[in-house]
Amino acid sequence: MSGKIFFKYALIIPILMGFWATAGANILSEAEEGKITVDKTVHDFGTVKEDNGKVNAVFTIKNTTKSPIVLSEVRASCGCTTPDWTKEPIAPEKTGKITATYNPKGNVGPFEKSVTINVSVGDTIQTIVVKIKGTVTVAE
């Protein structure tokens, strides 16, 4: 009996994987009618002194799709990084901004943090990840 069940699942799983792959390809091709680009994916602060306070990195998002886009969700990988972003829809050929503010207080040593941006393009969502990095030192 277990041999028949295994054989049945061995046939069904590849078929379902084919459907999932096709569905993913359709979503990707719709989103690629135009591109959503970011001016850089990594901002390196270099060396940051802990006592100098918060530092900011600005990332510029450009909409080259045919429809307005919305930065629907922006979240940082930890509490030491705070994102701020363009809240209103970004028209085709226009830009929006994401500012990642990093607080070095109590974070001496190297760091690398990410900000995940969900971009609504019509009925689809594209995800973009940008990073900030550097090294925090103690003031001498």
Secondary structure, DSSP 8 states (H G I E B T S, - for coil): -HHHHHHHHHHHHHHHHHHHHHHHHHHHHHHTTS-EEES-SEEEEEEEEGGG--EEEEEEEEE-SSS-EEEEEEEESSTTEEEEE--S-B-TT-EEEEEEEE--TT--EEEEEEEEEEEEETTEEEEEEEEEEEEEE---
